[in-house]
């Protein structure tokens, strides 16, 4: 049986687009407690829903594309969690521990961490500025388990665009072994390898196979105010050839039904 390659290509494109990924962002604010000292003007919890910010504060002279040296800071782009406060978000589609997720990372948290520029404005990465945030995950919204050794407003700072101007992938994590210390802006972008950054979490590390709820809290006396931009479900990378086989198989099955 002869199958047109144009139809095969179309079928593969449809499979790749649907891919079972769905909406990768957090969908619902379950609860928000502002805490005692949230950053002024950043107390709308819905700011943490949807995709991370790509262009920050366009009305400001300091606004523009979000980079590891210039995090999101515009009104409505992040939500601040004061001391004693917390933010609980939920996904409509559960985040799963998928063996095909890059580097074993399943969930990404985007805050407004950034690298101090050692050669302003040229962009040489110095120390990472983070704002803390205790992370807890849950499958049912009742039983939460803490992720140790990670700060919600930390990880790899957000990068909105590649060097050629194309958007980065907010569902792909940075290689955890990448070290940006002393790196130039171009080296950082190349090191991200198309990723948009974020703090990567392996949900299997706390014994869960899937999660639908993420709670970020800020203890009293922390001295910091985490600001959260978005959450993302990491997109699995299919085994080479899988999409083609699925696409062709679907086409052939359709032709047999019509025969």
C-alpha positions as CSV (number, residue, x, y, z in Angstrom):
1,X,0.0,0.0,0.0
2,X,1.4,3.4,-1.0
3,X,1.0,6.2,1.5
4,X,1.5,9.8,0.5
5,X,4.5,11.3,2.4
6,X,2.6,14.6,2.6
7,X,-0.1,12.9,4.6
8,X,2.4,11.2,6.8
9,X,4.1,14.5,7.6
10,X,0.7,16.0,8.4
11,X,-0.2,13.1,10.7
12,X,3.2,13.3,12.5
13,X,2.7,17.0,13.0
14,X,-0.7,16.5,14.5
15,X,0.7,13.8,16.9
16,X,3.6,16.0,17.8
17,X,1.3,18.9,18.6
18,X,-1.1,17.0,20.7
19,X,1.4,14.5,22.2
20,X,-0.7,14.1,25.4
21,X,1.1,17.1,26.8
22,X,-2.0,19.4,27.0
23,X,-1.6,22.7,28.9
24,X,1.8,22.6,30.7
25,X,1.1,25.5,33.0
26,X,-0.6,25.7,36.4
27,X,-4.3,26.3,36.0
28,X,-5.9,27.2,39.3
29,X,-5.0,29.2,42.5
30,X,-6.2,27.0,45.3
31,X,-5.1,29.3,48.1
32,X,-3.0,32.4,48.7
33,X,-1.9,33.8,52.0
34,X,0.0,37.1,51.4
35,X,2.1,36.9,54.6
36,X,3.5,39.8,56.6
37,X,5.7,41.7,54.1
38,X,4.9,40.8,50.5
39,X,6.6,43.0,47.8
40,X,4.4,46.0,47.1
41,X,2.1,45.7,44.1
42,X,2.7,41.9,43.6
43,X,-0.1,40.3,45.5
44,X,-2.3,39.0,42.7
45,X,-1.8,35.2,42.8
46,X,-3.2,34.7,39.3
47,X,0.1,36.1,38.1
48,X,1.6,32.6,38.7
49,X,-0.9,31.0,36.3
50,X,-0.1,30.4,32.6
51,X,3.3,30.8,30.9
52,X,6.3,32.5,32.4
53,X,6.9,36.1,31.4
54,X,8.9,36.7,28.2
55,X,8.9,40.5,28.0
56,X,8.9,42.4,31.3
57,X,7.6,45.8,32.1
58,X,7.5,47.1,28.5
59,X,6.4,50.5,29.8
60,X,9.6,50.9,31.8
61,X,12.9,52.2,30.6
62,X,14.4,49.1,32.1
63,X,11.9,46.7,30.7
64,X,12.4,44.3,27.8
65,X,13.1,40.6,27.2
66,X,13.5,38.5,30.3
67,X,17.1,37.3,30.7
68,X,19.2,35.7,33.5
69,X,20.4,39.3,34.3
70,X,17.0,41.0,33.9
71,X,14.2,39.0,35.6
72,X,10.5,39.8,35.4
73,X,9.6,42.8,37.6
74,X,6.5,44.3,36.0
75,X,3.1,44.6,37.8
76,X,1.0,41.4,37.3
77,X,4.0,39.3,36.2
78,X,4.8,37.7,39.5
79,X,3.2,37.1,42.9
80,X,5.1,37.8,46.1
81,X,4.9,35.6,49.2
82,X,5.5,37.4,52.5
83,X,6.8,35.8,55.7
84,X,4.2,33.4,57.0
85,X,2.5,33.3,53.6
86,X,2.0,30.6,51.1
87,X,0.8,30.0,47.5
88,X,-0.9,26.8,46.4
89,X,-1.5,26.1,42.7
90,X,-3.1,23.2,40.9
91,X,-2.7,21.6,37.4
92,X,-5.6,20.4,35.5
93,X,-3.4,17.7,34.0
94,X,-1.2,15.9,36.5
95,X,2.6,16.3,36.3
96,X,4.0,12.8,36.0
97,X,7.3,11.1,36.6
98,X,8.1,10.3,33.0
99,X,11.3,8.4,32.1
100,X,11.4,10.4,28.9
101,X,11.7,13.8,30.6
102,X,15.1,15.4,30.1
103,X,17.5,14.9,33.0
104,X,14.8,13.2,35.0
105,X,13.2,16.5,35.8
106,X,9.4,16.6,35.8
107,X,8.4,20.0,37.1
108,X,9.8,23.6,36.6
109,X,9.3,26.6,38.9
110,X,10.0,30.0,37.5
111,X,10.7,32.9,40.0
112,X,12.6,36.1,39.5
113,X,16.0,34.9,40.4
114,X,18.9,36.5,38.5
115,X,22.7,36.6,38.2
116,X,24.5,39.6,39.5
117,X,26.3,41.2,36.5
118,X,30.1,41.4,37.2
119,X,30.6,43.5,34.1
120,X,27.5,45.6,33.7
121,X,26.0,46.0,31.2
122,X,27.9,43.4,29.3
123,X,26.6,40.4,31.2
124,X,29.1,38.2,33.1
125,X,27.5,35.9,35.6
126,X,28.3,36.5,39.3
127,X,26.5,35.1,42.3
128,X,22.8,34.0,41.9
129,X,20.3,36.2,43.7
130,X,17.5,34.0,45.2
131,X,14.6,34.7,47.5
132,X,13.9,31.3,49.1
133,X,10.5,29.5,49.2
134,X,9.7,26.1,50.7
135,X,8.3,23.7,48.1
136,X,5.7,21.0,48.8
137,X,4.0,18.7,46.3
138,X,0.8,16.7,46.5
139,X,-1.1,14.3,44.3
140,X,-4.5,14.8,46.1
141,X,-4.3,18.3,47.6
142,X,-4.4,16.9,51.1
143,X,-1.1,15.1,51.7
144,X,1.9,17.3,50.9
145,X,5.6,16.3,50.8
146,X,8.4,18.7,51.0
147,X,11.2,19.0,48.4
148,X,14.4,19.4,50.3
149,X,17.5,21.2,49.1
150,X,15.7,23.6,46.7
151,X,14.4,27.2,46.8
152,X,11.2,28.0,44.8
153,X,12.6,31.4,43.8
154,X,15.9,30.0,42.7
155,X,17.3,27.5,40.1
156,X,18.3,28.7,36.7
157,X,17.0,32.3,36.0
158,X,14.4,32.7,33.3
159,X,15.6,33.2,29.7
160,X,12.9,34.2,27.2
161,X,14.7,34.2,23.9
162,X,17.6,32.4,22.2
163,X,20.5,34.3,20.5
164,X,18.7,34.1,17.2
165,X,15.6,35.7,18.7
166,X,13.4,32.6,18.7
167,X,11.5,31.9,21.9
168,X,13.1,29.4,24.4
169,X,11.2,26.3,25.6
170,X,9.7,26.8,29.0
171,X,8.9,23.1,29.2
172,X,12.5,22.0,28.8
173,X,14.9,22.1,31.8
174,X,18.5,23.2,31.8
175,X,21.1,20.5,32.3
176,X,21.6,20.5,36.1
177,X,25.3,20.1,35.5
178,X,25.6,23.5,33.7
179,X,27.6,26.0,35.7
180,X,27.1,29.6,34.7
181,X,29.7,31.0,37.1
182,X,31.7,33.6,35.3
183,X,30.0,32.9,32.0
184,X,29.1,35.5,29.4
185,X,25.5,36.1,28.3
186,X,26.1,34.2,25.1
187,X,27.7,31.3,26.9
188,X,24.7,31.1,29.3
189,X,22.2,31.1,26.4
190,X,24.3,28.3,24.7
191,X,24.5,26.4,28.0
192,X,20.7,26.6,28.3
193,X,20.5,24.8,25.0
194,X,17.1,26.1,24.1
195,X,15.6,25.9,27.6
196,X,13.9,28.8,29.3
197,X,15.4,28.0,32.6
198,X,13.6,27.4,35.9
199,X,14.1,25.3,39.0
200,X,13.9,21.7,38.0
201,X,12.3,19.1,40.3
202,X,12.3,15.3,40.0
203,X,9.0,14.3,41.7
204,X,10.2,10.8,42.2
205,X,12.7,12.2,44.7
206,X,9.9,12.5,47.2
207,X,8.3,9.2,46.4
208,X,5.5,10.4,44.1
209,X,4.7,9.2,40.6
210,X,2.4,12.2,39.8
211,X,1.5,15.5,41.4
212,X,-1.4,18.0,40.8
213,X,-0.7,20.5,43.5
214,X,2.3,22.7,44.4
215,X,2.5,24.7,47.6
216,X,5.2,27.3,48.1
217,X,5.5,28.8,51.6
218,X,7.7,31.4,53.3
219,X,8.4,30.8,57.0
220,X,8.4,33.6,59.5
221,X,11.9,35.0,60.0
222,X,13.2,34.0,56.6
223,X,14.1,37.6,55.7
224,X,13.2,37.1,52.1
225,X,10.1,37.4,49.9
226,X,9.8,34.7,47.1
227,X,8.2,35.9,43.9
228,X,6.7,33.3,41.6
229,X,6.1,33.7,37.9
230,X,4.9,30.3,36.7
231,X,5.0,26.5,37.0
232,X,5.5,24.2,34.1
233,X,5.1,20.5,33.4
234,X,8.2,19.3,31.7
235,X,7.7,17.9,28.2
236,X,8.9,14.5,27.5
237,X,11.3,13.9,24.6
238,X,9.9,11.0,22.5
239,X,12.2,8.1,21.4
240,X,13.4,8.8,17.9
241,X,11.0,7.4,15.3
242,X,8.1,7.1,17.7
243,X,6.1,10.0,16.2
244,X,6.7,8.7,12.6
245,X,5.5,5.2,13.5
246,X,2.4,6.5,15.3
247,X,1.6,8.9,12.5
248,X,1.9,6.2,9.8
249,X,0.1,3.6,11.9
250,X,-2.8,6.0,12.4
251,X,-3.0,6.6,8.7
252,X,-2.9,3.0,7.7
253,X,-5.6,2.1,10.3
254,X,-7.8,4.8,8.8
255,X,-7.3,3.5,5.3
256,X,-8.2,0.0,6.4
257,X,-11.4,1.2,8.0
258,X,-12.4,2.9,4.8
259,X,-11.5,0.0,2.6
